[in-house]
Amino acid sequence: MKKRFELHQTAGVPVSTDELIGDLKRVAAELHVNSVTYRQYEEIGKYSSQTVRTRFGSWNNALEKAGLNVSNEFNIPDERLFENIERLWIKLGRQPRKRDMISSLSEYSERPYTRRFGSWRKALEQFIAYVNSQEVSENTTNELTSFEKQRPRTSRDPSLRLRFLVMRRDSFKCQHCGKSPATHTNVELHLDHVVPWSKGGETTFDNLRTLCGDCNLGKANLIE
């Protein structure tokens, strides 16, 4: 029988929210479960679990949008717990508190942190040690020749770790208007390339800065 044509995702084209939700539902149906962990999704999902978390703000938010039960994972790796603190710290523009660890903001509640580290305070102390131990590698900038600078060698999107380090350096404030999520509820912080990526700027610690959504959209890809 002649093979039917199939539609494939074109490389570089962003996946839609509906596609992410649909794929979460598909994975749940294939596994015959009412909830999907990020590990399960990584095994048979079409997309990255990081893409899902970034789009919806947390894994549990994505599950709720897909009409699935919220995940209550045990034995969560330390790195996943720390990444959740990084995302929450960026979203709030300040150090997270125990009362911030709710499903609408955080992927995990305060309980996994208390079980793992003994208290929320000790969890934050371990998180700071974890971030500081990684800072040197994220802060390294390679010397490039003028020819090499014509085309970026780094990915356009910064890693979560690099995003956190740059925003921490900038005190979680927009470097144009000074607004922060900690003082202005509706402010969302972005990372901006000082030398635009489209003009050869690299995604490095020294070429990134923190801008709010309004200032970043107004800047476009201009070199100041």
N, C-alpha and C positions, 0 to 999 in steps of 0.2 A: 504494500500500500504506500502511496506517495506521502511523504512526510509533510505535515501541515506547517505553514509559516507560524513563527512565534515572535512575539515582541520582546526585545531585550533592552535592558537599561544601557543607554549610551554613556560611555566613559566621560566623566567630568560634568554630567548633568545632575543637579541636585535631586535627591529622591523626595517625593511629596509626602506630606503628613498622612494622607490616605493610604499610600503604599506602605508606610511603616506600620500603621495600625492594622492593615490587612495582613501583613506578614506576621505580626504578633498573633493574630487570630489563627492564622494557618498553622503556626508552630504549636499553639495550644491544642488545636484540633488533631494534629498528627500525633501528639503525645498523649491525647485523651486526658488533659488536665484543665483545671480552672484557673491556674496561675502559672506563669513562666518565669524562671530565674534567668539572670543574665548569662549564666553558664550554659543553660539549656539552649538559649537563643544563639549563643556563639557557635554551638555545634551544628545547628540546622537552619539558622536564620539566613536570609539573603543579605542582610546588611550588618554593619558593626553595632554592637550593643552601645558603644560610645555615641554613635550617631543618634540612636534612639534616646539616650539620656540627655544629650545636648538639645535635641529638638523639643522635648517635653519638660525639661528641667530636672527630672529624676526618673528612675526606672519605675517606681510606683505610680507616678503621674501617667506614664505611658500605659501601664496596665489598666488604670482606671479609664483612660480614653478608649481603650480597646474592649472595655466591658469585662475585664478579667479581675480576679481577686488580687488584692495587694499581697506582694511577696513578703514572707517573714523568714528570711534565710538565717541559718545558723552557720557557724564556722566561716564567717566572711573574712577573706584575707585582709591583713592590716592595710595593704595598699588601697583596697577598695574603700575602706573606712576613712582613710586619710584623703582620698580623692573626693569623697563626699563632703568633708570639712572644707576642702579647697573651693569647691563649687559654691557651698553655702557662704563662705567668707566673702567671696567675690560678689555674690548676689546681694548680701547685706551691706557690704562695704565696711565691715567691722568684724571683730572676733565673735563667733557664734556663742550663744548662751544655751543652757539646757532647754529653756522654754522655746528656743527656735527649732528644736529637733522634732518638728511635726511634719505630717505627710505632705502638706501643701508646699513646704519649703525643702525638706530634707528627704533623701532617699531612705535613710535609716533613722530610727528613733534613738533616744539617748541610751536605751538599754543595752544594745550590743557593745557600746563603748565602755559602759560600766562593767559589764561581764568580762570584757577583754583586759581592761587596764585598771580596774578597781574603782575608778571614779571619773567623772567628766573632766575634772581638773588634770588628772594624770593623763587622760587621753589627749588633751590639748598639749601637755608638755611633751608627750611622745610625738605628736604631730609636728611641733616646732622643731624637734630634733631631727625628724625625718626630712622636713623641708630644708633645713640648714645643711644637712649632709649632702643634698643634691644640688645646692646652689652653685658650686664651682663649675660643674659641667654645663649648666644652663647659661652661665654668665660668660662662657668662652666665646670669643669672636675671632674668626680666622681672618688673616690678612689676604685680601684678594687683589689680583692685578686689575688694571683698567679694563682689559678684555673680558676677564671673568665676571666683572661687575655688570656687564651688559645684560646678563641673563641670570636671574636668581638661581642659586643652587639649593636653597631651602624651600620647604613646603610653604605655601601662602598662609595656611592656618597654623597658629602656634599651638603647642601642646598645652594641656591643662597646667602642667608644672610651670612652664615658661610664662603663661598667662598670669598665674598667681604671683610669681616672683616680680614681674614688671609692675603689676598693680600694687603689690606691697611696697615696692620702691617708690611709687607715686602716691603712697598713702591712701589708696583706693579713692582717689579724687580725679575729676576731669582736669587735665593740665591746661585747658583753655579757660573754662568758666568757674572751676573750683567746686562744682557740685559733686555730691557723693550720695549713694543709696542710704547711707547712715543718717543724712540730714535732709534728703529730698526723696520721698517715698517712691516716686515714679521714675527716678533716674536709673538707667541701665548703662553699665560701663562696657565699653568696647576697647579692643586694642587696635592701635593705628600704627601703620608703618610711617616713620618720619620721611624716609625716601620711599615712595610708593613701590610696592612689589612689582607693579606693571612697568616701572621704569628701572628695574634692576635692584631695588632695595631688598635686603635679606631679612628673613624672619629671625632676628637675633635680639638679645637683651638690649643692646645699645641702639638698635634701630626701631624699637617699639616704645610706645607711650600710651598712657591711658586717656581716653576721651569719652565723654558721655555720648549717647546716641545722637542727640541733636547736633553737637559740634562735629562729630565724625561724619555725619551725612552732609553737613554743610561744607566740609573740607573737600570731599570727593577724592580725586587722586592728584591733587595739586601739590607741588613741592613748595614749602614755605621758605 
